[in-house]
Amino acid sequence: MPESAPKPFPTTLEGCVETDAVIAFQRRSWTVERVGWLVMGAVCLAGFLGLLGGGPLAQRTIAGPGFELTYQAFTRLGGRERLELRLPGRSGEARVALATPYVDRVQIEEITPQPLRVVAEGRWTTFVFAIDSTERAHLIFAMAPLRPGALPGRIRVDGGEPVAFRQLVYP
């Protein structure tokens, strides 16, 4: 065949280097796409379950001597969270102490009902409440975390044994 004559057109694409490269690229694209869908699905499921805050797996309840505390284990920076404390019915004063390092890392926005007084005592910040109820008293601390990361806390009521709790603050 002379050099100036055109090469014959291939009748099949098998063995064509460009086609093999395109097929390999397409398979890699599909793999990356499937991984992306799995990651997005996992994030949506984690959010739905509360691992990103505000769901059934995020809410924790712990019991201590003479109280029960409910809080969100996963929260967001700048979000408003609540510590809900339930005390058995009684009359008189109730002294609720939060560890000072915890109080320093949150901004307490509201306390319901209002405490009679707040006393800083070394490693503890004590809130004194007047309670006059035959039913369970319900105290709410509304607060916002000030920085992301692990937020360990401790709480005690009426000088009893402290109970530890932990929150994770997302940025």
FIKOL-524016 format. One record per residue (C-alpha): residue number from 1; residue in one letter; z, x, y. Coordinates in nm, 2 decimals. Example, Ala and Ser with C-alpha at 12.3 -4.5 7.8 and 13.67 -1.06 7.14 Angstrom:
<recs>
<rec num="1" residuo="A" Z="0.78" X="1.23" Y="-0.45"/>
<rec num="2" residuo="S" Z="0.71" X="1.37" Y="-0.11"/>
</recs>
This chain:
<recs>
<rec num="1" residuo="M" Z="0.00" X="0.00" Y="0.00"/>
<rec num="2" residuo="P" Z="-0.08" X="0.14" Y="0.34"/>
<rec num="3" residuo="E" Z="0.20" X="0.21" Y="0.58"/>
<rec num="4" residuo="S" Z="0.07" X="-0.04" Y="0.84"/>
<rec num="5" residuo="A" Z="0.08" X="-0.33" Y="0.60"/>
<rec num="6" residuo="P" Z="0.39" X="-0.56" Y="0.63"/>
<rec num="7" residuo="K" Z="0.65" X="-0.57" Y="0.35"/>
<rec num="8" residuo="P" Z="0.65" X="-0.87" Y="0.14"/>
<rec num="9" residuo="F" Z="0.90" X="-1.14" Y="0.23"/>
<rec num="10" residuo="P" Z="1.19" X="-1.16" Y="-0.03"/>
<rec num="11" residuo="T" Z="1.19" X="-1.48" Y="-0.23"/>
<rec num="12" residuo="T" Z="1.57" X="-1.48" Y="-0.29"/>
<rec num="13" residuo="L" Z="1.87" X="-1.37" Y="-0.08"/>
<rec num="14" residuo="E" Z="2.04" X="-1.20" Y="-0.37"/>
<rec num="15" residuo="G" Z="2.12" X="-0.84" Y="-0.31"/>
<rec num="16" residuo="C" Z="2.06" X="-0.87" Y="0.06"/>
<rec num="17" residuo="V" Z="2.32" X="-0.66" Y="0.24"/>
<rec num="18" residuo="E" Z="2.34" X="-0.88" Y="0.54"/>
<rec num="19" residuo="T" Z="2.40" X="-1.19" Y="0.33"/>
<rec num="20" residuo="D" Z="2.68" X="-1.02" Y="0.13"/>
<rec num="21" residuo="A" Z="2.85" X="-0.92" Y="0.46"/>
<rec num="22" residuo="V" Z="2.83" X="-1.28" Y="0.60"/>
<rec num="23" residuo="I" Z="2.97" X="-1.43" Y="0.28"/>
<rec num="24" residuo="A" Z="3.26" X="-1.17" Y="0.27"/>
<rec num="25" residuo="F" Z="3.33" X="-1.25" Y="0.64"/>
<rec num="26" residuo="Q" Z="3.33" X="-1.62" Y="0.58"/>
<rec num="27" residuo="R" Z="3.57" X="-1.59" Y="0.28"/>
<rec num="28" residuo="R" Z="3.81" X="-1.38" Y="0.50"/>
<rec num="29" residuo="S" Z="3.79" X="-1.64" Y="0.78"/>
<rec num="30" residuo="W" Z="3.88" X="-1.92" Y="0.53"/>
<rec num="31" residuo="T" Z="4.18" X="-1.72" Y="0.41"/>
<rec num="32" residuo="V" Z="4.30" X="-1.66" Y="0.76"/>
<rec num="33" residuo="E" Z="4.25" X="-2.02" Y="0.84"/>
<rec num="34" residuo="R" Z="4.45" X="-2.14" Y="0.54"/>
<rec num="35" residuo="V" Z="4.74" X="-1.90" Y="0.62"/>
<rec num="36" residuo="G" Z="4.73" X="-2.03" Y="0.98"/>
<rec num="37" residuo="W" Z="4.76" X="-2.39" Y="0.86"/>
<rec num="38" residuo="L" Z="5.05" X="-2.30" Y="0.63"/>
<rec num="39" residuo="V" Z="5.23" X="-2.13" Y="0.92"/>
<rec num="40" residuo="M" Z="5.18" X="-2.43" Y="1.15"/>
<rec num="41" residuo="G" Z="5.29" X="-2.67" Y="0.88"/>
<rec num="42" residuo="A" Z="5.61" X="-2.46" Y="0.81"/>
<rec num="43" residuo="V" Z="5.69" X="-2.46" Y="1.19"/>
<rec num="44" residuo="C" Z="5.64" X="-2.83" Y="1.21"/>
<rec num="45" residuo="L" Z="5.86" X="-2.89" Y="0.90"/>
<rec num="46" residuo="A" Z="6.13" X="-2.66" Y="1.04"/>
<rec num="47" residuo="G" Z="6.12" X="-2.85" Y="1.37"/>
<rec num="48" residuo="F" Z="6.14" X="-3.19" Y="1.19"/>
<rec num="49" residuo="L" Z="6.43" X="-3.08" Y="0.98"/>
<rec num="50" residuo="G" Z="6.62" X="-2.94" Y="1.29"/>
<rec num="51" residuo="L" Z="6.60" X="-2.57" Y="1.23"/>
<rec num="52" residuo="L" Z="6.46" X="-2.54" Y="1.59"/>
<rec num="53" residuo="G" Z="6.73" X="-2.77" Y="1.73"/>
<rec num="54" residuo="G" Z="6.81" X="-3.14" Y="1.73"/>
<rec num="55" residuo="G" Z="6.75" X="-3.25" Y="1.37"/>
<rec num="56" residuo="P" Z="6.94" X="-3.33" Y="1.05"/>
<rec num="57" residuo="L" Z="6.99" X="-2.96" Y="0.95"/>
<rec num="58" residuo="A" Z="7.10" X="-2.86" Y="1.30"/>
<rec num="59" residuo="Q" Z="7.41" X="-3.08" Y="1.32"/>
<rec num="60" residuo="R" Z="7.72" X="-2.94" Y="1.17"/>
<rec num="61" residuo="T" Z="8.07" X="-3.09" Y="1.13"/>
<rec num="62" residuo="I" Z="8.37" X="-2.88" Y="1.05"/>
<rec num="63" residuo="A" Z="8.73" X="-2.98" Y="1.00"/>
<rec num="64" residuo="G" Z="9.04" X="-2.79" Y="1.12"/>
<rec num="65" residuo="P" Z="9.41" X="-2.86" Y="1.12"/>
<rec num="66" residuo="G" Z="9.43" X="-3.19" Y="1.30"/>
<rec num="67" residuo="F" Z="9.08" X="-3.22" Y="1.43"/>
<rec num="68" residuo="E" Z="8.71" X="-3.25" Y="1.34"/>
<rec num="69" residuo="L" Z="8.43" X="-3.08" Y="1.54"/>
<rec num="70" residuo="T" Z="8.06" X="-3.17" Y="1.55"/>
<rec num="71" residuo="Y" Z="7.81" X="-2.94" Y="1.71"/>
<rec num="72" residuo="Q" Z="7.45" X="-2.83" Y="1.70"/>
<rec num="73" residuo="A" Z="7.40" X="-2.51" Y="1.50"/>
<rec num="74" residuo="F" Z="7.06" X="-2.44" Y="1.66"/>
<rec num="75" residuo="T" Z="7.00" X="-2.49" Y="2.03"/>
<rec num="76" residuo="R" Z="6.78" X="-2.38" Y="2.31"/>
<rec num="77" residuo="L" Z="6.85" X="-2.17" Y="2.61"/>
<rec num="78" residuo="G" Z="6.89" X="-2.40" Y="2.91"/>
<rec num="79" residuo="G" Z="6.93" X="-2.70" Y="2.68"/>
<rec num="80" residuo="R" Z="7.23" X="-2.93" Y="2.71"/>
<rec num="81" residuo="E" Z="7.45" X="-2.93" Y="2.40"/>
<rec num="82" residuo="R" Z="7.77" X="-3.11" Y="2.31"/>
<rec num="83" residuo="L" Z="8.08" X="-3.01" Y="2.12"/>
<rec num="84" residuo="E" Z="8.23" X="-3.34" Y="2.00"/>
<rec num="85" residuo="L" Z="8.60" X="-3.32" Y="1.90"/>
<rec num="86" residuo="R" Z="8.78" X="-3.60" Y="1.72"/>
<rec num="87" residuo="L" Z="9.16" X="-3.59" Y="1.71"/>
<rec num="88" residuo="P" Z="9.39" X="-3.83" Y="1.51"/>
<rec num="89" residuo="G" Z="9.55" X="-4.11" Y="1.71"/>
<rec num="90" residuo="R" Z="9.87" X="-4.02" Y="1.89"/>
<rec num="91" residuo="S" Z="10.03" X="-4.02" Y="2.23"/>
<rec num="92" residuo="G" Z="10.11" X="-3.73" Y="2.46"/>
<rec num="93" residuo="E" Z="9.92" X="-3.41" Y="2.54"/>
<rec num="94" residuo="A" Z="9.66" X="-3.24" Y="2.33"/>
<rec num="95" residuo="R" Z="9.58" X="-2.87" Y="2.39"/>
<rec num="96" residuo="V" Z="9.23" X="-2.77" Y="2.29"/>
<rec num="97" residuo="A" Z="9.16" X="-2.40" Y="2.31"/>
<rec num="98" residuo="L" Z="8.82" X="-2.24" Y="2.30"/>
<rec num="99" residuo="A" Z="8.78" X="-1.86" Y="2.26"/>
<rec num="100" residuo="T" Z="8.72" X="-1.71" Y="2.60"/>
<rec num="101" residuo="P" Z="8.41" X="-1.50" Y="2.48"/>
<rec num="102" residuo="Y" Z="8.25" X="-1.84" Y="2.39"/>
<rec num="103" residuo="V" Z="8.34" X="-2.00" Y="2.72"/>
<rec num="104" residuo="D" Z="8.20" X="-1.70" Y="2.90"/>
<rec num="105" residuo="R" Z="7.86" X="-1.74" Y="2.73"/>
<rec num="106" residuo="V" Z="7.81" X="-2.11" Y="2.81"/>
<rec num="107" residuo="Q" Z="7.82" X="-2.32" Y="3.13"/>
<rec num="108" residuo="I" Z="8.04" X="-2.62" Y="3.08"/>
<rec num="109" residuo="E" Z="7.88" X="-2.90" Y="3.27"/>
<rec num="110" residuo="E" Z="8.10" X="-3.19" Y="3.19"/>
<rec num="111" residuo="I" Z="8.41" X="-3.27" Y="2.99"/>
<rec num="112" residuo="T" Z="8.49" X="-3.63" Y="2.88"/>
<rec num="113" residuo="P" Z="8.76" X="-3.74" Y="2.94"/>
<rec num="114" residuo="Q" Z="8.86" X="-3.50" Y="3.22"/>
<rec num="115" residuo="P" Z="9.13" X="-3.26" Y="3.12"/>
<rec num="116" residuo="L" Z="9.46" X="-3.27" Y="3.31"/>
<rec num="117" residuo="R" Z="9.44" X="-2.89" Y="3.35"/>
<rec num="118" residuo="V" Z="9.26" X="-2.58" Y="3.23"/>
<rec num="119" residuo="V" Z="9.46" X="-2.26" Y="3.15"/>
<rec num="120" residuo="A" Z="9.31" X="-1.92" Y="3.08"/>
<rec num="121" residuo="E" Z="9.54" X="-1.74" Y="2.83"/>
<rec num="122" residuo="G" Z="9.41" X="-1.40" Y="2.74"/>
<rec num="123" residuo="R" Z="9.16" X="-1.46" Y="2.45"/>
<rec num="124" residuo="W" Z="9.17" X="-1.84" Y="2.49"/>
<rec num="125" residuo="T" Z="9.08" X="-2.10" Y="2.75"/>
<rec num="126" residuo="T" Z="9.30" X="-2.40" Y="2.69"/>
<rec num="127" residuo="F" Z="9.21" X="-2.75" Y="2.81"/>
<rec num="128" residuo="V" Z="9.50" X="-2.99" Y="2.82"/>
<rec num="129" residuo="F" Z="9.42" X="-3.36" Y="2.77"/>
<rec num="130" residuo="A" Z="9.64" X="-3.67" Y="2.81"/>
<rec num="131" residuo="I" Z="9.60" X="-3.88" Y="2.49"/>
<rec num="132" residuo="D" Z="9.74" X="-4.23" Y="2.45"/>
<rec num="133" residuo="S" Z="9.56" X="-4.39" Y="2.16"/>
<rec num="134" residuo="T" Z="9.65" X="-4.53" Y="1.83"/>
<rec num="135" residuo="E" Z="9.29" X="-4.47" Y="1.72"/>
<rec num="136" residuo="R" Z="9.11" X="-4.14" Y="1.70"/>
<rec num="137" residuo="A" Z="9.06" X="-3.96" Y="2.03"/>
<rec num="138" residuo="H" Z="8.70" X="-3.85" Y="2.11"/>
<rec num="139" residuo="L" Z="8.66" X="-3.55" Y="2.34"/>
<rec num="140" residuo="I" Z="8.31" X="-3.42" Y="2.45"/>
<rec num="141" residuo="F" Z="8.23" X="-3.09" Y="2.60"/>
<rec num="142" residuo="A" Z="7.88" X="-3.09" Y="2.75"/>
<rec num="143" residuo="M" Z="7.75" X="-2.74" Y="2.80"/>
<rec num="144" residuo="A" Z="7.44" X="-2.52" Y="2.83"/>
<rec num="145" residuo="P" Z="7.41" X="-2.17" Y="2.67"/>
<rec num="146" residuo="L" Z="7.35" X="-1.89" Y="2.92"/>
<rec num="147" residuo="R" Z="7.17" X="-1.64" Y="2.70"/>
<rec num="148" residuo="P" Z="6.97" X="-1.64" Y="2.37"/>
<rec num="149" residuo="G" Z="7.10" X="-1.51" Y="2.04"/>
<rec num="150" residuo="A" Z="7.40" X="-1.57" Y="1.82"/>
<rec num="151" residuo="L" Z="7.68" X="-1.76" Y="1.98"/>
<rec num="152" residuo="P" Z="8.00" X="-1.73" Y="1.78"/>
<rec num="153" residuo="G" Z="8.29" X="-1.95" Y="1.88"/>
<rec num="154" residuo="R" Z="8.64" X="-2.04" Y="1.78"/>
<rec num="155" residuo="I" Z="8.84" X="-2.35" Y="1.85"/>
<rec num="156" residuo="R" Z="9.20" X="-2.45" Y="1.79"/>
<rec num="157" residuo="V" Z="9.41" X="-2.76" Y="1.87"/>
<rec num="158" residuo="D" Z="9.77" X="-2.76" Y="1.97"/>
<rec num="159" residuo="G" Z="9.82" X="-2.39" Y="1.88"/>
<rec num="160" residuo="G" Z="9.71" X="-2.44" Y="1.52"/>
<rec num="161" residuo="E" Z="9.50" X="-2.21" Y="1.32"/>
<rec num="162" residuo="P" Z="9.16" X="-2.13" Y="1.48"/>
<rec num="163" residuo="V" Z="8.84" X="-2.24" Y="1.32"/>
<rec num="164" residuo="A" Z="8.52" X="-2.04" Y="1.37"/>
<rec num="165" residuo="F" Z="8.18" X="-2.19" Y="1.43"/>
<rec num="166" residuo="R" Z="7.84" X="-2.04" Y="1.51"/>
<rec num="167" residuo="Q" Z="7.54" X="-2.14" Y="1.70"/>
<rec num="168" residuo="L" Z="7.20" X="-1.98" Y="1.73"/>
<rec num="169" residuo="V" Z="7.04" X="-2.01" Y="2.08"/>
<rec num="170" residuo="Y" Z="6.66" X="-1.99" Y="2.09"/>
<rec num="171" residuo="P" Z="6.49" X="-1.85" Y="2.40"/>
</recs>
